[in-house]
Amino acid sequence: MAHDAAVDYRALLEAERASLQHQLEELGFGEEGKIEYDSNFADTSQVTAERGEAETLAVQLKEALQDVLKALRKLEDGTYGICERCGQPISPARLEAKPASAYCIECASVVRR
């Protein structure tokens, strides 16, 4: 496992997971992952546009959450901190800045999501 023992990556990932889940809840996304609107919510063009923005943001948050959950699984199986593309260790500075990183900085510039 390639990481600095002084940094608690599990705590960083758990904090990021909690933050992402909170943001999804704030947007109104419930347990099933679908947005929950009040039945009295007016269906105007502005509301429709806001729903679209909320759903776009939610997709991004869900993708980030999946990355965090994947990183937590990697911690469990001992593969955390290893680049998925080249197999080299991901730098501790990158992992500290972005704990769910799946790629080293060199490979991240090649692999675009």
N, C-alpha and C positions, 0 to 999 in steps of 0.2 A: 504494500500500500504506500503510495507516494504522497506523503503529506507531513507537515510540520507538527510535531507532537504538542507544541505550545498553543496551537489553535484548535478549538473544539468545533470541528466541522459539523458534527451531529447537532450541536446547539445552534449553529448558524443556519443549517438546513431546517431544523424544527421551527426556528423563529420565522424563516422565510415562508414555510408552509402555513404557519398560523396567520401571517400577514396576508398571504394570497387568499386563504379561505375567508378571512375577515372582509377583504375587498370584494369577493364574490357575494358574500352575504349582504354587504352594503349596497351592492347593485340590485339586490332583490333576488338573487339566484338561490333557490332552496336546495334541499338535500338531493333531489333528483337531477340537479344541474340545469334545470329550466327556470327561466325568469318567471317570477310570480307577480302578476299585476292584480290590483284591486279590481273587482268586477265593475265598480263605478268609475273606473279610470276612463276619461274621455278619449275617444279615438280620433284625434285631430291630426293634421299633417305634422304639427310640431311634436306631438307625442310619438307619432310613428317614427319620426327622425330620431328622437331621443332613444326610443327602443332600439333602433338600429345601431346607434352609437354604443349603447350599453351592451348589446349583444356582441358587437365587434370587440369591445374591451374585454368582455367575459371570455371570449374565445382565446384571446392573448393570455389572460390570467390563468385559464385552464391549462393551456400549453405549458406555461411556466410552472404551474403546480405539478403537472406530469413529470417535468424535468426534475423537480425537487424530489418527488417520490421515487423516481428512478435512481437518483443519487443516493437516497437513503437505502435503497435495496443494495446498491453497490457497496455501501459501507458495511452492510451485513455480510455480503459474500466476499469481501476483501479485494474488490476491484476498483474501489473509489480512488480517484486521483490518477488514473491511467487513461491516456488519450484513446478514444474509441477508434480513431483513424490510424495512428502510427504506433500505438502501444507504448509510447514513452511517457514518463511521469509528467503530469501537469504541474506547473510551478506553484508553490505554496502561495505566492502573492496573487496569482490568478484565482486560485481556489478561495482565498480569503475574500477577494473582491466579488467573486461570482461562484459561490459554493456548489451550484448545480452544473458547473462546466463539465461538458463531456469531451471537450477537445482542448489540446494545448493551444497556445496562442498562434503558433504557426499554422496548425491545421484549421483552427477556427476561421482564419482569413480565407481559407480555400472552401470550407464547407459552409454554405449559407443555408439557413432554414427559411 
